[in-house]
């Protein structure tokens, strides 16, 4: 019945993009007002969480969240997770309790409707441009200083090889966390690659499991002596967990 996939999956993808855009169109005036100033970002974040719920449940995905880490209200965290799908954005919005800002690929700003607010509220990085990466650190530092958390997918993108469980980590998330002495919350997204991969003719309704691991403090850490060790220890926690829960 492989032929069924080639008929149904395009329809499933179209439905996804409809769910992605329709709430944004309906709430456009509200979202526009809430993105005029960073002072109203917390309100924008709550609307974004509602949008994430609509997309996730509208695609017939059922999130199962294991909150091993209990994030405290009013605390800025560095949120890190494995990156496998566009749905990582929505699931992260559902998991987090406190407002945070995504650091993400500049290319996503090209997506119609979604991209308009993405570039107004997220920190965009062009990974081919060294100047862009430097600007990201400045922008992220400013947002952390204002009390907002940051979310970075430390693999730096979705691995082209779908057999890779967890790619090597970039330094950015851990450098920022240590510089600002904020705690890191590692997360494992187990099923997003199955539910909605970048492979066009694959995907399905079903459970989307996520686990938030123990919160890791960075107080007292130094960039020169701790960054690489800390980065690799976080990756080891996530990789071991992902391998056990394939």
C-alpha positions in Angstrom: 0.0 0.0 0.0 3.0 2.3 -0.5 1.0 4.2 -3.2 -1.4 5.4 -0.4 1.5 7.3 1.2 2.2 9.2 -2.0 -1.5 10.4 -2.0 -2.1 11.0 1.7 1.2 12.5 2.8 1.0 15.6 0.5 -2.5 16.2 2.0 -1.1 15.7 5.5 1.7 18.3 4.8 -0.8 20.8 3.3 -2.9 20.4 6.5 0.2 21.1 8.6 0.9 24.4 6.8 -2.7 25.4 7.0 -2.6 24.9 10.8 0.7 26.8 10.8 -0.8 29.8 9.1 -4.5 30.0 9.8 -4.2 31.0 13.6 -1.6 33.6 12.7 -3.8 35.1 10.1 -6.8 35.2 12.5 -4.7 36.7 15.3 -2.6 38.9 13.1 -3.7 42.3 14.7 -3.1 40.9 18.2 0.3 39.5 17.3 1.3 42.7 15.6 0.6 44.7 18.7 2.3 42.3 21.0 5.5 42.3 18.8 5.9 46.1 18.7 7.8 46.1 22.0 9.9 43.6 24.0 7.8 44.7 27.0 4.9 42.6 25.7 6.9 39.6 24.8 5.5 37.5 27.7 2.0 38.0 26.3 3.1 37.2 22.8 4.8 34.0 24.2 1.5 32.8 25.7 -0.3 33.3 22.3 2.6 31.4 20.7 2.0 28.5 23.1 -1.7 28.5 22.2 -0.7 28.3 18.5 1.6 25.4 19.3 -1.2 23.5 20.9 -3.5 24.1 17.9 -0.8 22.7 15.5 0.2 19.7 17.6 -3.3 18.5 18.4 -4.6 19.5 15.0 -2.1 17.1 13.4 -3.4 14.4 15.7 -0.2 14.2 17.7 -0.4 13.5 21.4 2.3 15.0 23.5 3.5 13.0 26.5 5.7 15.2 28.7 7.9 13.8 31.4 8.9 16.8 33.5 12.0 15.5 35.2 13.0 19.1 35.6 10.7 21.6 37.3 11.5 25.0 36.0 10.9 27.9 38.5 8.8 30.8 37.5 10.7 34.0 36.7 14.1 32.2 36.1 15.9 32.4 32.8 17.0 29.0 31.4 19.0 27.8 28.5 16.8 25.2 26.8 18.6 22.6 24.6 17.2 19.6 22.8 17.9 17.3 19.8 16.7 18.8 16.5 14.9 16.5 14.1 11.8 18.2 12.8 9.9 21.5 12.3 7.7 20.2 15.1 10.5 20.8 17.6 9.5 24.4 17.8 5.9 23.7 18.7 6.8 21.0 21.2 9.3 23.2 22.9 6.7 25.9 23.3 4.4 23.4 25.0 7.1 22.1 27.4 8.5 25.4 28.6 6.8 27.2 31.4 8.7 30.5 31.3 9.0 32.8 28.2 12.1 32.2 26.1 13.4 33.2 22.7 14.5 30.9 19.9 17.8 31.2 18.3 17.1 29.7 14.9 18.0 29.5 11.2 17.5 32.7 9.2 16.0 30.7 6.3 12.8 30.0 8.3 12.0 33.7 8.0 11.2 33.0 4.4 8.1 30.9 5.3 5.0 32.9 4.4 3.0 34.3 7.3 5.0 32.3 9.9 8.2 34.0 8.9 6.9 37.5 9.4 6.6 37.0 13.2 9.5 34.5 13.4 12.0 37.3 12.4 10.3 39.8 14.7 10.5 37.6 17.8 13.4 35.2 17.3 17.2 35.7 17.1 18.2 34.7 13.6 21.5 33.3 12.7 23.1 32.7 9.3 25.6 29.9 10.1 27.6 30.7 7.0 28.3 34.2 8.2 30.7 34.8 11.0 29.4 38.3 11.6 25.9 36.9 12.0 27.1 34.5 14.7 28.7 37.3 16.6 25.5 39.4 16.4 23.5 36.4 17.8 25.6 36.4 21.0 25.0 40.2 21.5 21.2 39.8 20.9 21.0 36.7 23.1 22.9 38.4 25.9 20.6 41.4 25.7 17.5 39.1 26.0 19.0 37.2 28.9 19.6 40.5 30.7 15.9 41.3 30.3 14.9 38.1 32.1 13.9 36.0 29.1 15.3 32.5 28.5 16.9 31.2 25.4 16.3 28.0 23.3 19.1 26.7 21.1 19.2 23.4 19.3 23.0 22.8 19.8 23.4 20.4 16.8 23.2 23.6 14.7 20.6 22.1 12.4 18.9 18.8 11.5 21.4 16.1 10.4 21.0 15.2 6.7 21.7 11.6 7.6 18.5 10.4 9.3 20.3 7.5 11.0 22.3 10.0 13.2 20.7 9.9 16.7 22.4 13.0 17.9 25.0 15.1 16.0 28.0 16.9 17.5 27.2 20.0 19.5 28.2 23.6 18.7 29.5 25.8 21.5 26.9 28.6 21.4 24.4 27.5 24.0 27.0 26.5 26.5 29.1 29.6 26.0 26.0 31.8 26.7 24.9 29.8 29.7 28.4 30.0 31.3 28.9 33.6 30.5 25.5 34.5 32.1 25.7 31.8 34.8 22.2 30.5 33.9 21.0 26.9 34.3 20.8 24.6 31.3 17.7 22.3 30.8 18.5 19.4 28.4 15.5 17.8 26.7 15.0 14.6 24.7 12.5 14.6 21.8 11.9 11.0 21.1 9.3 10.8 18.3 9.4 14.1 16.3 11.5 12.5 13.6 8.8 9.8 13.1 5.8 12.1 13.4 7.0 14.8 10.9 10.5 14.4 9.4 11.9 16.5 6.7 11.5 13.6 4.3 8.4 14.7 2.4 6.6 11.3 2.1 7.0 10.3 5.7 5.1 11.1 8.9 2.1 10.0 10.9 -0.3 10.9 13.7 0.7 9.5 17.1 2.4 10.1 20.5 5.2 12.7 20.8 7.2 11.9 23.9 9.6 14.5 25.5 11.6 14.4 28.7 13.2 17.3 30.5 16.3 16.1 32.2 17.8 17.4 35.5 18.5 21.1 35.5 22.3 21.7 35.3 23.7 24.7 37.1 26.6 26.8 35.6 27.4 28.9 38.6 31.2 29.0 39.1 32.0 27.6 35.7 34.6 29.3 33.5 34.6 29.4 29.7 38.3 28.4 29.4 38.2 25.4 31.6 34.6 24.2 31.6 32.9 24.9 28.3 34.0 21.9 26.3 33.6 19.5 29.2 30.1 20.8 30.0 29.0 20.7 26.4 30.1 17.1 26.0 28.5 16.1 29.3 25.2 17.5 28.3 25.4 15.7 24.9 26.2 12.4 26.7 23.1 12.8 28.9 20.9 13.3 25.9 22.5 10.7 23.6 22.4 7.9 26.2 18.7 8.7 26.9 17.8 8.8 23.2 19.5 5.5 22.5 17.6 3.9 25.4 14.3 5.2 24.1 14.5 4.7 20.4 
